[in-house]
Amino acid sequence: MGIAILFLLGIGNFAAHKAVLESGHPLLEQVPWFFAMLGGRFSLFVEFFMLLGAMLMVSAGSAGWVWAYVGYTALNGASAWMILSGRV
């Protein structure tokens, strides 16, 4: 069950991340050079490995990682909403 929850949250994180990358927000010009590599797509790889790591930990029996990823998703969603709505 935890893997399915993480998978669905991961889809939401990738969608929010991609929307922010495509928004052209001026804040994106201030990210470190290693996140700007590949036109910002390097940060999507980081996002993938965070999801993969959480899924591997949950599959090994560490259910607390579901809650950690839920918290990460909430912060990620709030940040994306503020960037996309022009509040930042």
PDB file with SEQRES, HELIX, SHEET and CRYST1 records, atoms N, CA, C and O in Angstrom:
SEQRES   1 A   88  MET GLY ILE ALA ILE LEU PHE LEU LEU GLY ILE GLY ASN          
SEQRES   2 A   88  PHE ALA ALA HIS LYS ALA VAL LEU GLU SER GLY HIS PRO          
SEQRES   3 A   88  LEU LEU GLU GLN VAL PRO TRP PHE PHE ALA MET LEU GLY          
SEQRES   4 A   88  GLY ARG PHE SER LEU PHE VAL GLU PHE PHE MET LEU LEU          
SEQRES   5 A   88  GLY ALA MET LEU MET VAL SER ALA GLY SER ALA GLY TRP          
SEQRES   6 A   88  VAL TRP ALA TYR VAL GLY TYR THR ALA LEU ASN GLY ALA          
SEQRES   7 A   88  SER ALA TRP MET ILE LEU SER GLY ARG VAL                      
HELIX    1 AA1 GLY A    2  SER A   23  1                                  22    
HELIX    2 AA2 PRO A   26  GLN A   30  5                                   5    
HELIX    3 AA3 TRP A   33  ALA A   36  1                                   4    
HELIX    4 AA4 MET A   37  GLY A   40  5                                   4    
HELIX    5 AA5 PHE A   42  SER A   59  1                                  18    
HELIX    6 AA6 GLY A   64  LEU A   84  1                                  21    
CRYST1    1.000    1.000    1.000  90.00  90.00  90.00 P 1           1          
ATOM      1  N   MET A   1       0.826  -1.203   0.000  1.00  0.00           N  
ATOM      2  CA  MET A   1       0.000   0.000   0.000  1.00  0.00           C  
ATOM      3  C   MET A   1       0.865   1.261   0.000  1.00  0.00           C  
ATOM      4  O   MET A   1       0.559   2.240  -0.680  1.00  0.00           O  
ATOM      5  N   GLY A   2       1.959   1.217   0.780  1.00  0.00           N  
ATOM      6  CA  GLY A   2       2.845   2.374   0.848  1.00  0.00           C  
ATOM      7  C   GLY A   2       3.486   2.684  -0.488  1.00  0.00           C  
ATOM      8  O   GLY A   2       3.657   3.852  -0.838  1.00  0.00           O  
ATOM      9  N   ILE A   3       3.841   1.653  -1.239  1.00  0.00           N  
ATOM     10  CA  ILE A   3       4.459   1.860  -2.558  1.00  0.00           C  
ATOM     11  C   ILE A   3       3.480   2.555  -3.493  1.00  0.00           C  
ATOM     12  O   ILE A   3       3.864   3.452  -4.244  1.00  0.00           O  
ATOM     13  N   ALA A   4       2.213   2.144  -3.448  1.00  0.00           N  
ATOM     14  CA  ALA A   4       1.194   2.757  -4.313  1.00  0.00           C  
ATOM     15  C   ALA A   4       0.999   4.228  -3.955  1.00  0.00           C  
ATOM     16  O   ALA A   4       0.858   5.075  -4.837  1.00  0.00           O  
ATOM     17  N   ILE A   5       0.992   4.525  -2.666  1.00  0.00           N  
ATOM     18  CA  ILE A   5       0.844   5.919  -2.229  1.00  0.00           C  
ATOM     19  C   ILE A   5       2.028   6.747  -2.716  1.00  0.00           C  
ATOM     20  O   ILE A   5       1.857   7.851  -3.233  1.00  0.00           O  
ATOM     21  N   LEU A   6       3.237   6.197  -2.544  1.00  0.00           N  
ATOM     22  CA  LEU A   6       4.427   6.912  -3.006  1.00  0.00           C  
ATOM     23  C   LEU A   6       4.404   7.128  -4.509  1.00  0.00           C  
ATOM     24  O   LEU A   6       4.790   8.192  -4.994  1.00  0.00           O  
ATOM     25  N   PHE A   7       3.956   6.130  -5.242  1.00  0.00           N  
ATOM     26  CA  PHE A   7       3.883   6.249  -6.694  1.00  0.00           C  
ATOM     27  C   PHE A   7       2.954   7.390  -7.101  1.00  0.00           C  
ATOM     28  O   PHE A   7       3.301   8.197  -7.963  1.00  0.00           O  
ATOM     29  N   LEU A   8       1.786   7.458  -6.488  1.00  0.00           N  
ATOM     30  CA  LEU A   8       0.827   8.521  -6.814  1.00  0.00           C  
ATOM     31  C   LEU A   8       1.356   9.900  -6.409  1.00  0.00           C  
ATOM     32  O   LEU A   8       1.191  10.877  -7.139  1.00  0.00           O  
ATOM     33  N   LEU A   9       1.987   9.964  -5.246  1.00  0.00           N  
ATOM     34  CA  LEU A   9       2.580  11.230  -4.827  1.00  0.00           C  
ATOM     35  C   LEU A   9       3.719  11.627  -5.762  1.00  0.00           C  
ATOM     36  O   LEU A   9       3.909  12.809  -6.049  1.00  0.00           O  
ATOM     37  N   GLY A  10       4.469  10.647  -6.232  1.00  0.00           N  
ATOM     38  CA  GLY A  10       5.556  10.912  -7.174  1.00  0.00           C  
ATOM     39  C   GLY A  10       5.047  11.502  -8.475  1.00  0.00           C  
ATOM     40  O   GLY A  10       5.668  12.406  -9.032  1.00  0.00           O  
ATOM     41  N   ILE A  11       3.926  11.000  -8.962  1.00  0.00           N  
ATOM     42  CA  ILE A  11       3.326  11.562 -10.175  1.00  0.00           C  
ATOM     43  C   ILE A  11       2.991  13.035  -9.957  1.00  0.00           C  
ATOM     44  O   ILE A  11       3.249  13.874 -10.821  1.00  0.00           O  
ATOM     45  N   GLY A  12       2.419  13.338  -8.805  1.00  0.00           N  
ATOM     46  CA  GLY A  12       2.101  14.739  -8.487  1.00  0.00           C  
ATOM     47  C   GLY A  12       3.340  15.601  -8.384  1.00  0.00           C  
ATOM     48  O   GLY A  12       3.350  16.738  -8.856  1.00  0.00           O  
ATOM     49  N   ASN A  13       4.398  15.065  -7.765  1.00  0.00           N  
ATOM     50  CA  ASN A  13       5.646  15.825  -7.646  1.00  0.00           C  
ATOM     51  C   ASN A  13       6.267  16.093  -9.007  1.00  0.00           C  
ATOM     52  O   ASN A  13       6.738  17.199  -9.272  1.00  0.00           O  
ATOM     53  N   PHE A  14       6.268  15.080  -9.874  1.00  0.00           N  
ATOM     54  CA  PHE A  14       6.831  15.282 -11.211  1.00  0.00           C  
ATOM     55  C   PHE A  14       6.009  16.308 -12.001  1.00  0.00           C  
ATOM     56  O   PHE A  14       6.576  17.138 -12.712  1.00  0.00           O  
ATOM     57  N   ALA A  15       4.707  16.255 -11.882  1.00  0.00           N  
ATOM     58  CA  ALA A  15       3.859  17.216 -12.600  1.00  0.00           C  
ATOM     59  C   ALA A  15       4.115  18.639 -12.105  1.00  0.00           C  
ATOM     60  O   ALA A  15       4.237  19.565 -12.907  1.00  0.00           O  
ATOM     61  N   ALA A  16       4.194  18.812 -10.794  1.00  0.00           N  
ATOM     62  CA  ALA A  16       4.448  20.143 -10.236  1.00  0.00           C  
ATOM     63  C   ALA A  16       5.839  20.636 -10.631  1.00  0.00           C  
ATOM     64  O   ALA A  16       6.017  21.801 -10.987  1.00  0.00           O  
ATOM     65  N   HIS A  17       6.807  19.748 -10.565  1.00  0.00           N  
ATOM     66  CA  HIS A  17       8.183  20.108 -10.910  1.00  0.00           C  
ATOM     67  C   HIS A  17       8.287  20.531 -12.373  1.00  0.00           C  
ATOM     68  O   HIS A  17       8.917  21.539 -12.692  1.00  0.00           O  
ATOM     69  N   LYS A  18       7.674  19.766 -13.244  1.00  0.00           N  
ATOM     70  CA  LYS A  18       7.700  20.075 -14.675  1.00  0.00           C  
ATOM     71  C   LYS A  18       6.992  21.407 -14.959  1.00  0.00           C  
ATOM     72  O   LYS A  18       7.464  22.201 -15.773  1.00  0.00           O  
ATOM     73  N   ALA A  19       5.868  21.646 -14.289  1.00  0.00           N  
ATOM     74  CA  ALA A  19       5.140  22.898 -14.484  1.00  0.00           C  
ATOM     75  C   ALA A  19       5.988  24.094 -14.059  1.00  0.00           C  
ATOM     76  O   ALA A  19       5.989  25.127 -14.728  1.00  0.00           O  
ATOM     77  N   VAL A  20       6.701  23.956 -12.958  1.00  0.00           N  
ATOM     78  CA  VAL A  20       7.557  25.053 -12.502  1.00  0.00           C  
ATOM     79  C   VAL A  20       8.698  25.277 -13.495  1.00  0.00           C  
ATOM     80  O   VAL A  20       9.031  26.420 -13.809  1.00  0.00           O  
ATOM     81  N   LEU A  21       9.301  24.187 -13.991  1.00  0.00           N  
ATOM     82  CA  LEU A  21      10.389  24.329 -14.959  1.00  0.00           C  
ATOM     83  C   LEU A  21       9.922  25.021 -16.234  1.00  0.00           C  
ATOM     84  O   LEU A  21      10.665  25.811 -16.818  1.00  0.00           O  
ATOM     85  N   GLU A  22       8.713  24.737 -16.666  1.00  0.00           N  
ATOM     86  CA  GLU A  22       8.193  25.318 -17.898  1.00  0.00           C  
ATOM     87  C   GLU A  22       7.602  26.708 -17.701  1.00  0.00           C  
ATOM     88  O   GLU A  22       7.259  27.373 -18.678  1.00  0.00           O  
ATOM     89  N   SER A  23       7.477  27.157 -16.455  1.00  0.00           N  
ATOM     90  CA  SER A  23       6.850  28.451 -16.194  1.00  0.00           C  
ATOM     91  C   SER A  23       7.728  29.627 -16.603  1.00  0.00           C  
ATOM     92  O   SER A  23       7.217  30.712 -16.882  1.00  0.00           O  
ATOM     93  N   GLY A  24       9.041  29.424 -16.643  1.00  0.00           N  
ATOM     94  CA  GLY A  24       9.933  30.526 -16.983  1.00  0.00           C  
ATOM     95  C   GLY A  24      10.028  31.569 -15.880  1.00  0.00           C  
ATOM     96  O   GLY A  24      10.370  32.719 -16.154  1.00  0.00           O  
ATOM     97  N   HIS A  25       9.740  31.201 -14.663  1.00  0.00           N  
ATOM     98  CA  HIS A  25       9.775  32.123 -13.531  1.00  0.00           C  
ATOM     99  C   HIS A  25      11.203  32.641 -13.312  1.00  0.00           C  
ATOM    100  O   HIS A  25      12.162  31.879 -13.439  1.00  0.00           O  
ATOM    101  N   PRO A  26      11.351  33.932 -12.985  1.00  0.00           N  
ATOM    102  CA  PRO A  26      12.691  34.505 -12.779  1.00  0.00           C  
ATOM    103  C   PRO A  26      13.486  33.814 -11.668  1.00  0.00           C  
ATOM    104  O   PRO A  26      14.716  33.857 -11.674  1.00  0.00           O  
ATOM    105  N   LEU A  27      12.809  33.191 -10.734  1.00  0.00           N  
ATOM    106  CA  LEU A  27      13.482  32.483  -9.654  1.00  0.00           C  
ATOM    107  C   LEU A  27      14.334  31.335 -10.182  1.00  0.00           C  
ATOM    108  O   LEU A  27      15.326  30.961  -9.556  1.00  0.00           O  
ATOM    109  N   LEU A  28      13.961  30.778 -11.317  1.00  0.00           N  
ATOM    110  CA  LEU A  28      14.710  29.659 -11.892  1.00  0.00           C  
ATOM    111  C   LEU A  28      16.100  30.067 -12.358  1.00  0.00           C  
ATOM    112  O   LEU A  28      16.982  29.220 -12.495  1.00  0.00           O  
ATOM    113  N   GLU A  29      16.299  31.342 -12.599  1.00  0.00           N  
ATOM    114  CA  GLU A  29      17.613  31.822 -13.018  1.00  0.00           C  
ATOM    115  C   GLU A  29      18.604  31.840 -11.867  1.00  0.00           C  
ATOM    116  O   GLU A  29      19.804  31.999 -12.091  1.00  0.00           O  
ATOM    117  N   GLN A  30      18.125  31.679 -10.641  1.00  0.00           N  
ATOM    118  CA  GLN A  30      18.986  31.754  -9.466  1.00  0.00           C  
ATOM    119  C   GLN A  30      19.367  30.387  -8.912  1.00  0.00           C  
ATOM    120  O   GLN A  30      20.062  30.316  -7.899  1.00  0.00           O  
ATOM    121  N   VAL A  31      18.937  29.310  -9.542  1.00  0.00           N  
ATOM    122  CA  VAL A  31      19.278  27.977  -9.038  1.00  0.00           C  
ATOM    123  C   VAL A  31      20.745  27.689  -9.334  1.00  0.00           C  
ATOM    124  O   VAL A  31      21.300  28.227 -10.291  1.00  0.00           O  
ATOM    125  N   PRO A  32      21.377  26.845  -8.520  1.00  0.00           N  
ATOM    126  CA  PRO A  32      22.782  26.496  -8.769  1.00  0.00           C  
ATOM    127  C   PRO A  32      22.965  25.861 -10.143  1.00  0.00           C  
ATOM    128  O   PRO A  32      22.029  25.290 -10.702  1.00  0.00           O  
ATOM    129  N   TRP A  33      24.163  25.965 -10.675  1.00  0.00           N  
ATOM    130  CA  TRP A  33      24.459  25.511 -12.030  1.00  0.00           C  
ATOM    131  C   TRP A  33      24.167  24.029 -12.213  1.00  0.00           C  
ATOM    132  O   TRP A  33      23.744  23.621 -13.295  1.00  0.00           O  
ATOM    133  N   PHE A  34      24.384  23.200 -11.169  1.00  0.00           N  
ATOM    134  CA  PHE A  34      24.178  21.768 -11.359  1.00  0.00           C  
ATOM    135  C   PHE A  34      22.703  21.404 -11.470  1.00  0.00           C  
ATOM    136  O   PHE A  34      22.380  20.347 -12.011  1.00  0.00           O  
ATOM    137  N   PHE A  35      21.805  22.239 -10.978  1.00  0.00           N  
ATOM    138  CA  PHE A  35      20.382  21.993 -11.185  1.00  0.00           C  
ATOM    139  C   PHE A  35      19.914  22.529 -12.526  1.00  0.00           C  
ATOM    140  O   PHE A  35      18.889  22.092 -13.050  1.00  0.00           O  
ATOM    141  N   ALA A  36      20.654  23.468 -13.079  1.00  0.00           N  
ATOM    142  CA  ALA A  36      20.287  24.046 -14.376  1.00  0.00           C  
ATOM    143  C   ALA A  36      20.812  23.213 -15.544  1.00  0.00           C  
ATOM    144  O   ALA A  36      20.493  23.491 -16.700  1.00  0.00           O  
ATOM    145  N   MET A  37      21.622  22.189 -15.241  1.00  0.00           N  
ATOM    146  CA  MET A  37      22.159  21.350 -16.317  1.00  0.00           C  
ATOM    147  C   MET A  37      21.022  20.682 -17.087  1.00  0.00           C  
ATOM    148  O   MET A  37      19.961  20.392 -16.532  1.00  0.00           O  
ATOM    149  N   LEU A  38      21.261  20.451 -18.348  1.00  0.00           N  
ATOM    150  CA  LEU A  38      20.292  19.801 -19.231  1.00  0.00           C  
ATOM    151  C   LEU A  38      18.984  20.577 -19.290  1.00  0.00           C  
ATOM    152  O   LEU A  38      17.917  19.974 -19.403  1.00  0.00           O  
ATOM    153  N   GLY A  39      19.046  21.863 -19.218  1.00  0.00           N  
ATOM    154  CA  GLY A  39      17.851  22.699 -19.307  1.00  0.00           C  
ATOM    155  C   GLY A  39      16.925  22.529 -18.117  1.00  0.00           C  
ATOM    156  O   GLY A  39      15.711  22.680 -18.250  1.00  0.00           O  
ATOM    157  N   GLY A  40      17.483  22.218 -16.957  1.00  0.00           N  
ATOM    158  CA  GLY A  40      16.674  22.004 -15.757  1.00  0.00           C  
ATOM    159  C   GLY A  40      16.233  20.571 -15.574  1.00  0.00           C  
ATOM    160  O   GLY A  40      15.633  20.236 -14.552  1.00  0.00           O  
ATOM    161  N   ARG A  41      16.515  19.723 -16.536  1.00  0.00           N  
ATOM    162  CA  ARG A  41      16.077  18.336 -16.442  1.00  0.00           C  
ATOM    163  C   ARG A  41      16.890  17.521 -15.446  1.00  0.00           C  
ATOM    164  O   ARG A  41      16.442  16.463 -15.003  1.00  0.00           O  
ATOM    165  N   PHE A  42      18.073  17.997 -15.090  1.00  0.00           N  
ATOM    166  CA  PHE A  42      18.866  17.297 -14.085  1.00  0.00           C  
ATOM    167  C   PHE A  42      18.101  17.235 -12.769  1.00  0.00           C  
ATOM    168  O   PHE A  42      18.183  16.240 -12.048  1.00  0.00           O  
ATOM    169  N   SER A  43      17.362  18.287 -12.456  1.00  0.00           N  
ATOM    170  CA  SER A  43      16.588  18.296 -11.216  1.00  0.00           C  
ATOM    171  C   SER A  43      15.468  17.248 -11.254  1.00  0.00           C  
ATOM    172  O   SER A  43      15.032  16.763 -10.210  1.00  0.00           O  
ATOM    173  N   LEU A  44      15.008  16.902 -12.458  1.00  0.00           N  
ATOM    174  CA  LEU A  44      14.023  15.819 -12.562  1.00  0.00           C  
ATOM    175  C   LEU A  44      14.663  14.477 -12.230  1.00  0.00           C  
ATOM    176  O   LEU A  44      14.004  13.601 -11.672  1.00  0.00           O  
ATOM    177  N   PHE A  45      15.941  14.305 -12.568  1.00  0.00           N  
ATOM    178  CA  PHE A  45      16.651  13.080 -12.181  1.00  0.00           C  
ATOM    179  C   PHE A  45      16.770  12.999 -10.661  1.00  0.00           C  
ATOM    180  O   PHE A  45      16.596  11.930 -10.076  1.00  0.00           O  
ATOM    181  N   VAL A  46      17.064  14.121 -10.031  1.00  0.00           N  
ATOM    182  CA  VAL A  46      17.144  14.159  -8.573  1.00  0.00           C  
ATOM    183  C   VAL A  46      15.784  13.793  -7.975  1.00  0.00           C  
ATOM    184  O   VAL A  46      15.707  13.033  -7.010  1.00  0.00           O  
ATOM    185  N   GLU A  47      14.729  14.333  -8.547  1.00  0.00           N  
ATOM    186  CA  GLU A  47      13.368  14.014  -8.102  1.00  0.00           C  
ATOM    187  C   GLU A  47      13.092  12.513  -8.224  1.00  0.00           C  
ATOM    188  O   GLU A  47      12.509  11.908  -7.324  1.00  0.00           O  
ATOM    189  N   PHE A  48      13.514  11.921  -9.340  1.00  0.00           N  
ATOM    190  CA  PHE A  48      13.317  10.489  -9.553  1.00  0.00           C  
ATOM    191  C   PHE A  48      14.062   9.667  -8.505  1.00  0.00           C  
ATOM    192  O   PHE A  48      13.508   8.717  -7.952  1.00  0.00           O  
ATOM    193  N   PHE A  49      15.308  10.027  -8.233  1.00  0.00           N  
ATOM    194  CA  PHE A  49      16.083   9.243  -7.276  1.00  0.00           C  
ATOM    195  C   PHE A  49      15.571   9.410  -5.852  1.00  0.00           C  
ATOM    196  O   PHE A  49      15.720   8.497  -5.040  1.00  0.00           O  
ATOM    197  N   MET A  50      14.973  10.548  -5.531  1.00  0.00           N  
ATOM    198  CA  MET A  50      14.332  10.707  -4.222  1.00  0.00           C  
ATOM    199  C   MET A  50      13.137   9.770  -4.103  1.00  0.00           C  
ATOM    200  O   MET A  50      12.946   9.121  -3.075  1.00  0.00           O  
ATOM    201  N   LEU A  51      12.331   9.705  -5.169  1.00  0.00           N  
ATOM    202  CA  LEU A  51      11.187   8.804  -5.170  1.00  0.00           C  
ATOM    203  C   LEU A  51      11.641   7.355  -5.104  1.00  0.00           C  
ATOM    204  O   LEU A  51      11.089   6.567  -4.336  1.00  0.00           O  
ATOM    205  N   LEU A  52      12.633   6.999  -5.894  1.00  0.00           N  
ATOM    206  CA  LEU A  52      13.154   5.638  -5.904  1.00  0.00           C  
ATOM    207  C   LEU A  52      13.688   5.247  -4.531  1.00  0.00           C  
ATOM    208  O   LEU A  52      13.414   4.149  -4.047  1.00  0.00           O  
ATOM    209  N   GLY A  53      14.444   6.136  -3.906  1.00  0.00           N  
ATOM    210  CA  GLY A  53      14.969   5.853  -2.570  1.00  0.00           C  
ATOM    211  C   GLY A  53      13.868   5.638  -1.550  1.00  0.00           C  
ATOM    212  O   GLY A  53      13.940   4.714  -0.740  1.00  0.00           O  
ATOM    213  N   ALA A  54      12.850   6.483  -1.582  1.00  0.00           N  
ATOM    214  CA  ALA A  54      11.733   6.322  -0.650  1.00  0.00           C  
ATOM    215  C   ALA A  54      11.007   5.005  -0.898  1.00  0.00           C  
ATOM    216  O   ALA A  54      10.630   4.316   0.050  1.00  0.00           O  
ATOM    217  N   MET A  55      10.810   4.651  -2.167  1.00  0.00           N  
ATOM    218  CA  MET A  55      10.131   3.398  -2.487  1.00  0.00           C  
ATOM    219  C   MET A  55      10.957   2.192  -2.029  1.00  0.00           C  
ATOM    220  O   MET A  55      10.404   1.221  -1.514  1.00  0.00           O  
ATOM    221  N   LEU A  56      12.264   2.252  -2.215  1.00  0.00           N  
ATOM    222  CA  LEU A  56      13.117   1.153  -1.765  1.00  0.00           C  
ATOM    223  C   LEU A  56      13.092   1.010  -0.244  1.00  0.00           C  
ATOM    224  O   LEU A  56      13.064  -0.105   0.276  1.00  0.00           O  
ATOM    225  N   MET A  57      13.100   2.121   0.458  1.00  0.00           N  
ATOM    226  CA  MET A  57      13.049   2.057   1.920  1.00  0.00           C  
ATOM    227  C   MET A  57      11.715   1.497   2.411  1.00  0.00           C  
ATOM    228  O   MET A  57      11.678   0.716   3.362  1.00  0.00           O  
ATOM    229  N   VAL A  58      10.626   1.894   1.766  1.00  0.00           N  
ATOM    230  CA  VAL A  58       9.308   1.379   2.156  1.00  0.00           C  
ATOM    231  C   VAL A  58       9.207  -0.112   1.845  1.00  0.00           C  
ATOM    232  O   VAL A  58       8.645  -0.877   2.630  1.00  0.00           O  
ATOM    233  N   SER A  59       9.750  -0.523   0.703  1.00  0.00           N  
ATOM    234  CA  SER A  59       9.693  -1.949   0.356  1.00  0.00           C  
ATOM    235  C   SER A  59      10.537  -2.790   1.307  1.00  0.00           C  
ATOM    236  O   SER A  59      10.298  -3.990   1.449  1.00  0.00           O  
ATOM    237  N   ALA A  60      11.531  -2.169   1.963  1.00  0.00           N  
ATOM    238  CA  ALA A  60      12.353  -2.876   2.940  1.00  0.00           C  
ATOM    239  C   ALA A  60      11.696  -2.893   4.320  1.00  0.00           C  
ATOM    240  O   ALA A  60      12.248  -3.467   5.259  1.00  0.00           O  
ATOM    241  N   GLY A  61      10.522  -2.269   4.452  1.00  0.00           N  
ATOM    242  CA  GLY A  61       9.781  -2.322   5.704  1.00  0.00           C  
ATOM    243  C   GLY A  61       9.832  -1.064   6.540  1.00  0.00           C  
ATOM    244  O   GLY A  61       9.360  -1.074   7.677  1.00  0.00           O  
ATOM    245  N   SER A  62      10.375   0.001   6.033  1.00  0.00           N  
ATOM    246  CA  SER A  62      10.487   1.254   6.761  1.00  0.00           C  
ATOM    247  C   SER A  62       9.328   2.176   6.390  1.00  0.00           C  
ATOM    248  O   SER A  62       9.466   3.023   5.508  1.00  0.00           O  
ATOM    249  N   ALA A  63       8.197   2.015   7.055  1.00  0.00           N  
ATOM    250  CA  ALA A  63       6.976   2.740   6.691  1.00  0.00           C  
ATOM    251  C   ALA A  63       7.053   4.234   6.987  1.00  0.00           C  
ATOM    252  O   ALA A  63       6.259   5.001   6.442  1.00  0.00           O  
ATOM    253  N   GLY A  64       7.972   4.666   7.821  1.00  0.00           N  
ATOM    254  CA  GLY A  64       8.106   6.087   8.130  1.00  0.00           C  
ATOM    255  C   GLY A  64       8.468   6.921   6.918  1.00  0.00           C  
ATOM    256  O   GLY A  64       8.215   8.125   6.889  1.00  0.00           O  
ATOM    257  N   TRP A  65       9.058   6.288   5.920  1.00  0.00           N  
ATOM    258  CA  TRP A  65       9.429   7.014   4.705  1.00  0.00           C  
ATOM    259  C   TRP A  65       8.207   7.471   3.921  1.00  0.00           C  
ATOM    260  O   TRP A  65       8.288   8.439   3.165  1.00  0.00           O  
ATOM    261  N   VAL A  66       7.093   6.798   4.086  1.00  0.00           N  
ATOM    262  CA  VAL A  66       5.861   7.256   3.432  1.00  0.00           C  
ATOM    263  C   VAL A  66       5.491   8.619   3.985  1.00  0.00           C  
ATOM    264  O   VAL A  66       5.160   9.534   3.231  1.00  0.00           O  
ATOM    265  N   TRP A  67       5.548   8.757   5.317  1.00  0.00           N  
ATOM    266  CA  TRP A  67       5.192  10.032   5.932  1.00  0.00           C  
ATOM    267  C   TRP A  67       6.198  11.123   5.576  1.00  0.00           C  
ATOM    268  O   TRP A  67       5.824  12.280   5.384  1.00  0.00           O  
ATOM    269  N   ALA A  68       7.461  10.756   5.491  1.00  0.00           N  
ATOM    270  CA  ALA A  68       8.469  11.736   5.085  1.00  0.00           C  
ATOM    271  C   ALA A  68       8.201  12.223   3.665  1.00  0.00           C  
ATOM    272  O   ALA A  68       8.321  13.416   3.385  1.00  0.00           O  
ATOM    273  N   TYR A  69       7.839  11.309   2.769  1.00  0.00           N  
ATOM    274  CA  TYR A  69       7.570  11.701   1.385  1.00  0.00           C  
ATOM    275  C   TYR A  69       6.255  12.475   1.277  1.00  0.00           C  
ATOM    276  O   TYR A  69       6.120  13.343   0.414  1.00  0.00           O  
ATOM    277  N   VAL A  70       5.299  12.174   2.132  1.00  0.00           N  
ATOM    278  CA  VAL A  70       4.057  12.961   2.169  1.00  0.00           C  
ATOM    279  C   VAL A  70       4.381  14.406   2.564  1.00  0.00           C  
ATOM    280  O   VAL A  70       3.858  15.347   1.968  1.00  0.00           O  
ATOM    281  N   GLY A  71       5.238  14.574   3.562  1.00  0.00           N  
ATOM    282  CA  GLY A  71       5.653  15.916   3.966  1.00  0.00           C  
ATOM    283  C   GLY A  71       6.407  16.640   2.864  1.00  0.00           C  
ATOM    284  O   GLY A  71       6.185  17.826   2.622  1.00  0.00           O  
ATOM    285  N   TYR A  72       7.296  15.922   2.201  1.00  0.00           N  
ATOM    286  CA  TYR A  72       8.035  16.495   1.082  1.00  0.00           C  
ATOM    287  C   TYR A  72       7.090  16.921  -0.035  1.00  0.00           C  
ATOM    288  O   TYR A  72       7.262  17.986  -0.627  1.00  0.00           O  
ATOM    289  N   THR A  73       6.099  16.095  -0.319  1.00  0.00           N  
ATOM    290  CA  THR A  73       5.123  16.407  -1.361  1.00  0.00           C  
ATOM    291  C   THR A  73       4.304  17.645  -0.984  1.00  0.00           C  
ATOM    292  O   THR A  73       4.012  18.484  -1.836  1.00  0.00           O  
ATOM    293  N   ALA A  74       3.941  17.754   0.280  1.00  0.00           N  
ATOM    294  CA  ALA A  74       3.184  18.927   0.723  1.00  0.00           C  
ATOM    295  C   ALA A  74       4.004  20.207   0.550  1.00  0.00           C  
ATOM    296  O   ALA A  74       3.488  21.218   0.073  1.00  0.00           O  
ATOM    297  N   LEU A  75       5.279  20.164   0.936  1.00  0.00           N  
ATOM    298  CA  LEU A  75       6.143  21.333   0.756  1.00  0.00           C  
ATOM    299  C   LEU A  75       6.377  21.636  -0.725  1.00  0.00           C  
ATOM    300  O   LEU A  75       6.377  22.794  -1.141  1.00  0.00           O  
ATOM    301  N   ASN A  76       6.573  20.588  -1.503  1.00  0.00           N  
ATOM    302  CA  ASN A  76       6.781  20.742  -2.937  1.00  0.00           C  
ATOM    303  C   ASN A  76       5.539  21.344  -3.602  1.00  0.00           C  
ATOM    304  O   ASN A  76       5.650  22.237  -4.442  1.00  0.00           O  
ATOM    305  N   GLY A  77       4.377  20.859  -3.229  1.00  0.00           N  
ATOM    306  CA  GLY A  77       3.125  21.373  -3.788  1.00  0.00           C  
ATOM    307  C   GLY A  77       2.882  22.828  -3.416  1.00  0.00           C  
ATOM    308  O   GLY A  77       2.454  23.628  -4.248  1.00  0.00           O  
ATOM    309  N   ALA A  78       3.159  23.167  -2.154  1.00  0.00           N  
ATOM    310  CA  ALA A  78       2.975  24.551  -1.715  1.00  0.00           C  
ATOM    311  C   ALA A  78       3.944  25.481  -2.440  1.00  0.00           C  
ATOM    312  O   ALA A  78       3.574  26.583  -2.845  1.00  0.00           O  
ATOM    313  N   SER A  79       5.185  25.028  -2.600  1.00  0.00           N  
ATOM    314  CA  SER A  79       6.180  25.842  -3.311  1.00  0.00           C  
ATOM    315  C   SER A  79       5.784  26.038  -4.772  1.00  0.00           C  
ATOM    316  O   SER A  79       5.858  27.147  -5.300  1.00  0.00           O  
ATOM    317  N   ALA A  80       5.368  24.960  -5.414  1.00  0.00           N  
ATOM    318  CA  ALA A  80       4.956  25.051  -6.822  1.00  0.00           C  
ATOM    319  C   ALA A  80       3.753  25.979  -6.965  1.00  0.00           C  
ATOM    320  O   ALA A  80       3.690  26.776  -7.901  1.00  0.00           O  
ATOM    321  N   TRP A  81       2.810  25.879  -6.052  1.00  0.00           N  
ATOM    322  CA  TRP A  81       1.619  26.736  -6.109  1.00  0.00           C  
ATOM    323  C   TRP A  81       2.015  28.207  -5.968  1.00  0.00           C  
ATOM    324  O   TRP A  81       1.504  29.063  -6.690  1.00  0.00           O  
ATOM    325  N   MET A  82       2.931  28.499  -5.030  1.00  0.00           N  
ATOM    326  CA  MET A  82       3.350  29.897  -4.839  1.00  0.00           C  
ATOM    327  C   MET A  82       4.094  30.415  -6.072  1.00  0.00           C  
ATOM    328  O   MET A  82       3.902  31.566  -6.465  1.00  0.00           O  
ATOM    329  N   ILE A  83       4.930  29.592  -6.679  1.00  0.00           N  
ATOM    330  CA  ILE A  83       5.669  30.029  -7.862  1.00  0.00           C  
ATOM    331  C   ILE A  83       4.733  30.223  -9.048  1.00  0.00           C  
ATOM    332  O   ILE A  83       4.806  31.235  -9.746  1.00  0.00           O  
ATOM    333  N   LEU A  84       3.854  29.251  -9.273  1.00  0.00           N  
ATOM    334  CA  LEU A  84       2.982  29.307 -10.442  1.00  0.00           C  
ATOM    335  C   LEU A  84       1.889  30.361 -10.325  1.00  0.00           C  
ATOM    336  O   LEU A  84       1.418  30.885 -11.335  1.00  0.00           O  
ATOM    337  N   SER A  85       1.483  30.674  -9.095  1.00  0.00           N  
ATOM    338  CA  SER A  85       0.433  31.679  -8.925  1.00  0.00           C  
ATOM    339  C   SER A  85       0.999  33.098  -8.832  1.00  0.00           C  
ATOM    340  O   SER A  85       0.244  34.067  -8.750  1.00  0.00           O  
ATOM    341  N   GLY A  86       2.341  33.218  -8.844  1.00  0.00           N  
ATOM    342  CA  GLY A  86       2.951  34.550  -8.808  1.00  0.00           C  
ATOM    343  C   GLY A  86       3.072  35.140  -7.423  1.00  0.00           C  
ATOM    344  O   GLY A  86       3.306  36.342  -7.294  1.00  0.00           O  
ATOM    345  N   ARG A  87       2.921  34.348  -6.390  1.00  0.00           N  
ATOM    346  CA  ARG A  87       3.023  34.853  -5.034  1.00  0.00           C  
ATOM    347  C   ARG A  87       4.482  35.039  -4.593  1.00  0.00           C  
ATOM    348  O   ARG A  87       4.766  35.706  -3.599  1.00  0.00           O  
ATOM    349  N   VAL A  88       5.394  34.434  -5.355  1.00  0.00           N  
ATOM    350  CA  VAL A  88       6.832  34.564  -5.043  1.00  0.00           C  
ATOM    351  C   VAL A  88       7.485  35.318  -6.168  1.00  0.00           C  
ATOM    352  O   VAL A  88       8.693  35.553  -6.134  1.00  0.00           O  
TER     353      VAL A  88                                                      
END                                                                             
